[in-house]
C-alpha cells in the first residue's frame, strides 16, 4: 500500500520549505515537477512506502489534470546494502507540453515551452545542498570543483527506466565524485510505440539529498561505476 500526501500549495517560491534541501521531504517530486516543466502550478504528490517499488509504484501514472506526481525513495546502495537514509529518489511527472494542453483554461499560470533535464535539477539541488552544509558550518567538505554531473542516461521505454531498481546514482572517478540520473521523456504529440498512458510523461531517477550530503561531508564514499 502507499501513503498519499496531498500538496495542493507547493509553489516554486517555497522551494526551500520543509526539510529540503537536506532531506527528501514529501514535496520533493512536486518541486522537481515544477522545475522540470517550468511551472508555478500547485502539485499533488503521492509518496510511496519503501518496498512498494514493484507493486504500487510501478503501476502508478502521473496526471496533468489535476497535476499529480509520484515519488519513491530507495534505501539501497550500489553494492546492494541497505542504508538507513534515502539513497535514490524516483519521480514520475508530466511534460510541460502535456500540462499545457490539459490546462488550457487556466490563466496567469507559468508553463515552460519545453522541459528541463533531470540533470539540470540535480545541478540546482547540488548547489542547494552544498550551500546548506556550508551555512551549517560544515568543515572538510568535498571540494565543489571535485563534483561533476555525468551525462544523463536517457531511456526510451518504461521497463528500462524501472530496471534496475538499485540504480547507481553516484560513483567515484579518481578524485572526482560524479552524479548520475536516468530519465524517460516521452513527448505527448509525437508518435512513439508506447501505450497512450505513457505519452507526455517525464520520469527521473536521481540521488537523494541525504546521500548527497553524506558524500559531500565524507560520511559515505561512492564506489567506482559498477554498470
C-alpha positions in Angstrom: 0.0 0.0 0.0 1.0 3.6 -0.4 0.6 6.8 1.6 -0.8 9.7 -0.3 0.4 13.1 0.7 -1.6 16.0 -0.9 0.4 19.0 -1.5 -2.1 21.4 -3.0 0.0 24.6 -2.4 3.6 23.6 -3.3 4.9 26.6 -5.2 8.3 27.3 -6.7 8.6 30.3 -4.4 8.6 27.9 -1.4 11.3 25.7 -2.9 13.3 25.6 0.3 10.3 25.0 2.6 10.1 21.9 4.9 13.2 19.8 5.1 14.7 20.5 1.7 17.5 20.7 0.7 19.0 18.3 3.2 16.1 15.8 3.2 13.8 14.0 0.8 10.6 15.6 2.1 7.1 14.8 1.0 7.1 17.6 -1.6 10.3 16.5 -3.3 8.9 15.3 -6.6 6.3 18.1 -6.7 9.3 20.5 -6.5 11.1 18.7 -9.3 7.9 18.7 -11.4 7.7 22.5 -11.1 11.3 22.8 -12.1 11.2 20.3 -15.0 8.1 21.9 -16.5 8.9 25.5 -15.6 5.6 25.9 -13.9 4.2 27.6 -10.8 1.1 25.4 -10.7 0.3 23.6 -7.5 1.2 19.9 -7.5 -0.3 16.9 -5.6 2.5 14.5 -4.8 1.9 10.8 -4.0 4.6 9.3 -1.7 5.1 5.6 -1.7 6.4 3.5 1.1 9.6 1.5 1.0 9.3 -1.9 -0.7 6.4 -0.8 -2.9 8.6 -0.2 -6.0 7.5 -3.3 -7.9 3.9 -3.3 -6.6 2.0 0.1 -6.5 4.7 2.5 -7.6 5.5 0.5 -10.8 1.8 0.7 -11.8 1.3 4.4 -11.0 0.9 7.1 -13.6 1.2 10.9 -13.1 -1.6 13.1 -14.2 -1.7 16.5 -15.9 -5.2 17.5 -14.5 -5.0 17.8 -11.6 -1.3 17.9 -11.8 -0.1 14.9 -9.8 3.3 13.3 -9.4 4.5 10.1 -7.8 7.6 9.7 -5.6 9.6 6.7 -4.4 12.7 6.8 -2.2 15.1 3.8 -2.3 17.4 2.9 0.5 19.8 0.5 -1.3 23.4 1.4 -2.1 25.0 0.3 -5.3 26.6 -2.8 -3.6 23.1 -3.9 -2.5 23.5 -2.9 1.1 20.6 -1.1 2.8 21.3 2.4 4.1 19.4 4.0 7.0 18.7 7.1 4.8 17.3 7.6 1.3 19.9 6.9 -1.4 17.8 7.4 -4.6 14.5 9.2 -5.5 12.4 8.2 -8.4 9.8 10.8 -9.7 7.0 10.2 -12.2 6.0 13.5 -13.7 4.3 15.1 -16.7 5.9 17.1 -19.5 5.4 20.8 -19.9 3.7 20.2 -23.2 1.1 17.8 -21.7 0.5 20.1 -18.7 -0.2 23.0 -21.1 -2.6 21.0 -23.3 -4.5 19.7 -20.2 -4.9 23.1 -18.6 -5.7 25.4 -21.5 -8.4 27.2 -19.5 -6.1 28.3 -16.7 -4.9 32.0 -16.7 -1.8 33.6 -15.2 -0.1 30.3 -14.9 3.5 29.8 -16.0 4.4 26.7 -18.0 7.7 26.4 -20.0 7.9 25.8 -23.7 10.0 22.7 -23.2 11.2 20.5 -20.3 14.4 20.9 -18.4 16.5 17.8 -17.9 16.7 15.7 -14.7 20.5 16.6 -14.5 19.7 20.3 -14.6 17.6 19.8 -11.5 20.4 17.8 -9.9 22.7 20.8 -10.6 20.3 23.0 -8.7 20.0 20.5 -5.8 23.8 20.1 -5.6 24.2 23.9 -5.2 21.4 24.0 -2.6 22.8 21.1 -0.6 26.4 22.4 -0.7 25.3 25.9 0.4 23.2 24.4 3.2 26.1 22.4 4.5 28.4 25.4 4.4 25.8 27.5 6.2 25.7 24.9 9.0 29.4 25.4 9.4 30.3 22.1 7.8 34.1 21.6 7.7 36.2 19.4 5.5 33.6 19.3 2.7 34.5 17.7 -0.5 35.8 20.4 -2.8 33.0 21.7 -5.0 35.3 21.5 -8.0 35.6 17.7 -7.5 31.9 17.1 -8.0 30.6 16.8 -11.5 27.4 15.7 -13.3 27.7 12.7 -15.6 25.8 12.7 -18.9 22.1 11.9 -18.4 21.1 8.3 -19.1 18.0 8.6 -21.3 15.9 5.5 -21.9 13.0 5.0 -24.4 10.6 2.8 -22.6 9.3 2.3 -19.0 10.8 -1.1 -18.3 14.3 0.3 -19.0 13.6 3.2 -16.6 12.3 0.9 -13.8 15.2 -1.6 -14.1 17.4 -1.9 -12.2 15.6 -0.8 -9.1 19.0 -0.1 -7.5 20.4 2.4 -10.0 23.9 3.7 -9.2 23.4 7.5 -8.8 26.9 8.4 -7.7 30.4 7.0 -8.4 34.0 7.8 -7.9 36.2 8.6 -10.8 39.7 9.2 -9.4 39.3 12.2 -7.0 36.0 13.2 -8.7 32.5 12.4 -7.4 30.1 12.1 -10.4 26.4 12.2 -10.1 24.1 10.3 -12.4 20.5 10.5 -13.4 18.2 8.3 -15.5 15.4 9.8 -17.5 12.4 8.7 -19.5 11.0 11.6 -21.6 8.0 10.8 -23.8 6.5 13.7 -25.7 2.8 14.0 -25.9 2.3 14.8 -29.6 4.9 12.6 -31.2 4.2 9.1 -32.4 6.1 6.5 -30.4 5.4 2.8 -30.0 4.4 3.1 -26.3 1.0 2.9 -24.6 -1.0 6.1 -24.6 -0.9 6.3 -20.8 2.9 7.0 -21.2 2.5 9.9 -23.6 3.5 13.2 -22.1 5.5 11.8 -19.2 8.9 12.7 -17.8 10.4 10.3 -15.3 13.6 11.0 -13.3 15.8 8.7 -11.1 18.4 10.7 -9.1 20.4 11.0 -6.0 18.6 11.7 -2.7 19.7 14.8 -0.8 20.6 12.7 2.3 23.1 10.5 0.3 24.5 13.5 -1.5 25.1 15.4 1.8 26.9 12.3 3.3 29.1 12.0 0.2 30.0 15.7 0.4 30.8 15.5 4.1 32.9 12.4 3.7 30.4 10.3 5.8 29.9 8.0 2.8 32.1 7.0 -0.1 30.9 6.4 -3.6 32.2 3.3 -5.3 33.6 3.2 -8.8 31.0 2.8 -11.6 29.6 -0.7 -11.4 27.4 -0.9 -14.6 
